[in-house]
Amino acid sequence: MSLHLIERMVAEDEGEGDAVVCIHGLGGSANTFGPLMPALQRHRVLRPDLPGSARSQRAEGALTIQRYVDAVQAFCGRAGIVRAHVLGHSMGTIVAQHLAVQNPKLVRSLALFGPLMAPPEPARNAMRARATKARGGVATMHEIVDQLTQVAVSSETRQQHPLAVAFVRESLMRQEPEAYARSCEALAGAEPAAVDRIACPVLLVTGDEDGVAPPQNVRAMAEKIAGARVLVLPRCGHWTPVEKPEDCQRALREFLASVRS
């Protein structure tokens, strides 16, 4: 594995084969896709920490979806990646959609976990309120983490998979408060991409207990994208790769195999 550092943004680069670029969500990091790596053993996998998140938290200035798109494109350029399968989770799925619309030659396929086109207005207001709360520091971040742990994963995950819950808590707890606040504001300002222009193969994966990307919304999103496939995982919340890693690995293997064929 090699580590890239470009303009205070960090990315892990490992493996050989067809390129895969992974884009995490709010409160996530490159590690969000760790549970999917067994399905990507024959690929070259680029996993950046987006500006403002995890090891890239020192990024300065306002954060926006477009800034994320530009950062991912810049990283691909520096890494010599001209065509890639793109994986996204949560907010990262919005970035991936814009990337596919703006640079269709780069995006070979999209596999989106917990996908959404943009937050509804109530969620935007909640994101702005969360940004304000995050700026209170470590104590208020602790409150945010406790709340999200209760609502972002399924009841089965909370009861039977403590390691998955611990992963989600750790991912959120390691975010720097001010950088996390700016990431919240980026999501609050997100606008939908023109998904009807996406021409590559698309897989949409959500959980039946995902309140951010509920199945009915994901199916409605799929209707806007020609040929998009939808998979709803039972007893699963919003952190699909972490809560249901084997199911997500299986779906990803089958999807990538179909794209290659």
Backbone torsions as a table, in degrees:
resi	resn	phi	psi	omega
1	MET	NA	137.1	174.0
2	SER	-114.6	157.4	-178.5
3	LEU	-119.5	126.2	177.7
4	HIS	-102.1	141.7	173.6
5	LEU	-132.8	110.6	-178.8
6	ILE	-130.3	116.5	177.8
7	GLU	50.1	51.9	176.3
8	ARG	66.0	18.4	175.8
9	MET	-115.5	131.5	-174.9
10	VAL	-108.5	141.0	175.1
11	ALA	-143.6	141.5	173.5
12	GLU	-93.0	141.2	-176.0
13	ASP	-135.2	113.8	-177.6
14	GLU	-146.3	155.7	175.9
15	GLY	88.9	175.1	178.9
16	GLU	-135.5	151.0	179.7
17	GLY	124.3	-161.2	177.8
18	ASP	-58.0	140.3	-174.9
19	ALA	-77.4	142.4	173.0
20	VAL	-129.9	131.2	177.9
21	VAL	-115.8	127.8	-175.9
22	CYS	-110.5	130.5	-177.1
23	ILE	-123.3	111.4	-175.4
24	HIS	-80.1	174.7	-178.4
25	GLY	-104.7	-170.6	179.7
26	LEU	-61.6	126.9	-178.8
27	GLY	79.4	6.4	-179.1
28	GLY	-102.7	-169.7	179.3
29	SER	-163.1	-175.0	174.2
30	ALA	-54.8	-30.2	-177.1
31	ASN	-67.6	-18.1	177.9
32	THR	-54.3	-32.3	-175.4
33	PHE	-97.2	3.1	176.4
34	GLY	-53.9	-43.0	179.9
35	PRO	-64.5	-15.9	-179.2
36	LEU	-95.1	-7.3	-174.7
37	MET	-60.2	-33.4	176.7
38	PRO	-58.8	-25.4	178.8
39	ALA	-84.5	-3.3	-174.2
40	LEU	-122.2	24.4	-173.3
41	GLN	-64.4	-25.3	-179.1
42	ARG	-102.4	26.9	-179.0
43	HIS	-127.2	160.0	167.5
44	ARG	-91.8	119.7	-171.5
45	VAL	-114.0	121.1	176.4
46	LEU	-105.8	119.0	-177.5
47	ARG	-123.4	94.3	178.4
48	PRO	-83.6	151.2	161.6
49	ASP	-89.8	117.5	-176.3
50	LEU	-61.7	153.7	176.1
51	PRO	-51.0	129.1	-179.7
52	GLY	93.6	-5.3	-177.3
53	SER	-120.3	144.8	171.6
54	ALA	48.1	-123.8	-175.9
55	ARG	-74.0	-8.7	177.5
56	SER	-102.4	20.9	-173.5
57	GLN	-68.3	-15.6	-177.8
58	ARG	-82.7	2.9	177.1
59	ALA	-57.2	135.0	-176.2
60	GLU	-97.6	160.0	174.7
61	GLY	85.1	178.2	-178.9
62	ALA	-67.5	145.4	176.9
63	LEU	-106.7	136.8	179.2
64	THR	-141.8	164.2	175.2
65	ILE	-59.9	-40.8	-179.9
66	GLN	-64.4	-36.5	177.3
67	ARG	-63.1	-40.1	176.9
68	TYR	-62.5	-44.4	179.1
69	VAL	-58.9	-47.4	-179.4
70	ASP	-62.2	-39.8	-178.9
71	ALA	-65.2	-42.3	179.3
72	VAL	-65.3	-42.7	178.2
73	GLN	-62.4	-41.1	179.7
74	ALA	-63.8	-40.5	179.0
75	PHE	-65.2	-42.6	178.2
76	CYS	-60.2	-42.0	178.7
77	GLY	-61.6	-45.4	179.9
78	ARG	-67.3	-30.1	-178.9
79	ALA	-87.7	-1.0	178.8
80	GLY	74.7	22.8	179.5
81	ILE	-94.8	117.9	-178.2
82	VAL	-107.5	-14.4	178.6
83	ARG	-153.9	133.4	-173.2
84	ALA	-153.5	150.5	164.0
85	HIS	-76.3	136.8	-177.5
86	VAL	-115.9	126.8	175.0
87	LEU	-107.6	141.6	177.6
88	GLY	-139.1	153.1	172.8
89	HIS	-131.1	130.9	173.2
90	SER	55.3	-121.4	179.5
91	MET	-55.6	-32.3	178.5
92	GLY	-63.3	-23.5	176.8
93	THR	-70.6	-31.5	175.9
94	ILE	-66.9	-44.8	177.1
95	VAL	-58.3	-44.5	-177.8
96	ALA	-63.5	-38.9	178.8
97	GLN	-63.9	-45.7	178.1
98	HIS	-63.1	-38.3	178.8
99	LEU	-62.3	-42.7	-179.3
100	ALA	-66.1	-33.8	179.1
101	VAL	-75.3	-42.9	-175.1
102	GLN	-79.2	-30.0	-176.5
103	ASN	-136.7	66.9	-175.7
104	PRO	-62.2	-25.2	178.6
105	LYS	-68.9	-26.7	-179.9
106	LEU	-78.2	-38.1	-169.7
107	VAL	-92.7	111.7	-179.2
108	ARG	-82.9	-36.2	176.2
109	SER	-160.0	164.6	177.7
110	LEU	-125.7	127.4	170.6
111	ALA	-121.9	108.9	-169.1
112	LEU	-115.5	125.6	-176.4
113	PHE	-110.7	125.9	-172.9
114	GLY	62.4	49.5	-170.3
115	PRO	-80.2	146.4	171.2
116	LEU	-148.0	153.0	178.8
117	MET	-83.8	-37.6	177.2
118	ALA	-172.2	154.7	179.4
119	PRO	-70.4	142.3	170.7
120	PRO	-68.3	164.5	-173.8
121	GLU	-56.1	-43.1	177.5
122	PRO	-58.9	-37.6	179.2
123	ALA	-69.4	-35.4	176.4
124	ARG	-61.4	-44.9	178.8
125	ASN	-62.9	-39.3	178.6
126	ALA	-65.0	-37.8	178.5
127	MET	-64.8	-41.5	179.1
128	ARG	-65.7	-39.6	177.6
129	ALA	-65.5	-38.4	178.6
130	ARG	-66.3	-37.0	177.3
131	ALA	-60.8	-44.2	178.2
132	THR	-61.6	-43.3	-179.4
133	LYS	-66.0	-40.0	-179.0
134	ALA	-60.6	-32.5	-179.3
135	ARG	-69.4	-5.5	174.3
136	GLY	-73.1	-12.6	175.5
137	GLY	105.3	-160.1	-172.6
138	VAL	-61.1	-40.8	-176.7
139	ALA	-64.1	-44.5	-179.8
140	THR	-74.6	-30.1	173.1
141	MET	-62.3	-36.6	177.3
142	HIS	-60.5	-41.3	178.6
143	GLU	-64.6	-40.6	178.7
144	ILE	-62.1	-44.9	-178.8
145	VAL	-62.2	-45.5	179.8
146	ASP	-60.9	-41.8	179.8
147	GLN	-65.9	-46.2	-177.4
148	LEU	-66.3	-35.1	178.9
149	THR	-61.7	-31.8	-179.9
150	GLN	-77.0	-30.1	-173.3
151	VAL	-109.2	-17.8	-172.6
152	ALA	-90.6	-16.3	177.8
153	VAL	-118.3	161.3	-175.6
154	SER	-74.5	164.0	177.5
155	SER	-62.3	-38.6	178.1
156	GLU	-63.2	-42.2	178.5
157	THR	-60.0	-45.1	-179.8
158	ARG	-62.6	-36.8	-174.5
159	GLN	-85.9	-33.2	-169.6
160	GLN	-119.6	-9.9	-175.5
161	HIS	-130.6	71.3	-176.3
162	PRO	-61.6	-29.4	178.9
163	LEU	-66.8	-36.6	177.2
164	ALA	-65.8	-41.9	177.9
165	VAL	-63.2	-42.9	179.1
166	ALA	-62.4	-37.4	177.9
167	PHE	-61.3	-47.6	-179.3
168	VAL	-62.7	-44.3	178.6
169	ARG	-59.8	-46.2	-177.6
170	GLU	-64.6	-40.9	179.1
171	SER	-59.3	-43.4	-179.3
172	LEU	-73.3	-41.2	-176.9
173	MET	-64.8	-28.3	-177.2
174	ARG	-82.2	-1.2	177.9
175	GLN	-78.3	136.1	176.2
176	GLU	-73.3	131.8	-170.0
177	PRO	-54.1	-48.5	-177.5
178	GLU	-67.1	-41.7	178.7
179	ALA	-65.2	-39.2	177.8
180	TYR	-64.6	-39.0	178.0
181	ALA	-60.4	-43.0	179.1
182	ARG	-68.3	-30.9	175.5
183	SER	-67.3	-39.5	175.3
184	CYS	-59.5	-41.7	179.8
185	GLU	-67.1	-33.3	175.8
186	ALA	-62.7	-43.7	179.2
187	LEU	-68.0	-38.7	179.2
188	ALA	-61.5	-30.1	-179.0
189	GLY	-94.7	6.3	-175.9
190	ALA	-65.7	138.0	173.8
191	GLU	-114.3	148.3	-178.2
192	PRO	-69.0	146.0	172.8
193	ALA	-78.7	162.4	176.0
194	ALA	-79.2	75.5	-170.7
195	VAL	-65.3	-19.9	177.3
196	ASP	-66.6	-11.7	178.2
197	ARG	-93.1	-4.3	179.4
198	ILE	-74.7	122.7	-175.0
199	ALA	-110.1	-10.1	-178.4
200	CYS	-81.5	164.6	175.3
201	PRO	-61.6	141.7	-175.8
202	VAL	-134.8	131.9	172.5
203	LEU	-117.2	128.2	178.5
204	LEU	-115.8	121.8	-177.4
205	VAL	-122.1	127.6	177.0
206	THR	-140.4	172.6	177.6
207	GLY	-106.8	153.6	-179.1
208	ASP	-71.4	-11.4	175.9
209	GLU	-113.9	21.5	-179.8
210	ASP	-83.0	110.2	180.0
211	GLY	-80.7	-18.6	178.4
212	VAL	-82.8	-41.6	-179.8
213	ALA	-126.7	67.9	-178.3
214	PRO	-62.2	149.8	-174.9
215	PRO	-51.9	-39.8	-177.9
216	GLN	-64.5	-35.2	178.0
217	ASN	-71.0	-38.4	-179.5
218	VAL	-68.0	-40.0	176.9
219	ARG	-64.4	-38.8	177.1
220	ALA	-64.6	-37.5	176.7
221	MET	-63.9	-42.0	-178.8
222	ALA	-61.6	-32.2	-179.9
223	GLU	-65.9	-20.1	179.8
224	LYS	-88.0	-11.8	-175.1
225	ILE	-116.4	117.4	-176.4
226	ALA	-58.9	123.4	174.8
227	GLY	78.7	4.7	-177.8
228	ALA	-64.1	141.1	178.3
229	ARG	-105.8	145.5	-179.6
230	VAL	-123.2	134.1	173.9
231	LEU	-127.3	124.6	177.1
232	VAL	-109.1	119.8	-177.8
233	LEU	-91.7	130.6	-179.4
234	PRO	-73.3	148.1	176.6
235	ARG	54.8	44.3	-176.7
236	CYS	-134.3	139.9	177.6
237	GLY	-97.7	-143.0	-172.0
238	HIS	-84.0	-23.6	-177.3
239	TRP	-92.0	62.5	-172.4
240	THR	-51.8	-49.7	-177.2
241	PRO	-62.9	-28.5	-177.7
242	VAL	-85.7	-39.0	-176.9
243	GLU	-78.3	-36.7	-177.3
244	LYS	-130.5	63.1	-174.0
245	PRO	-62.5	-41.7	-178.1
246	GLU	-66.0	-42.3	178.5
247	ASP	-63.6	-40.9	180.0
248	CYS	-69.1	-38.1	176.3
249	GLN	-61.3	-45.2	-178.9
250	ARG	-62.2	-46.6	-179.6
251	ALA	-62.9	-39.6	-178.6
252	LEU	-68.4	-42.3	177.8
253	ARG	-59.2	-47.2	-178.2
254	GLU	-64.5	-39.3	-178.6
255	PHE	-66.5	-48.4	-178.8
256	LEU	-64.9	-35.0	176.9
257	ALA	-64.0	-38.5	179.9
258	SER	-70.5	-30.4	177.6
259	VAL	-71.2	-36.5	179.8
260	ARG	-71.1	-30.4	-174.4
261	SER	-73.9	NA	NA
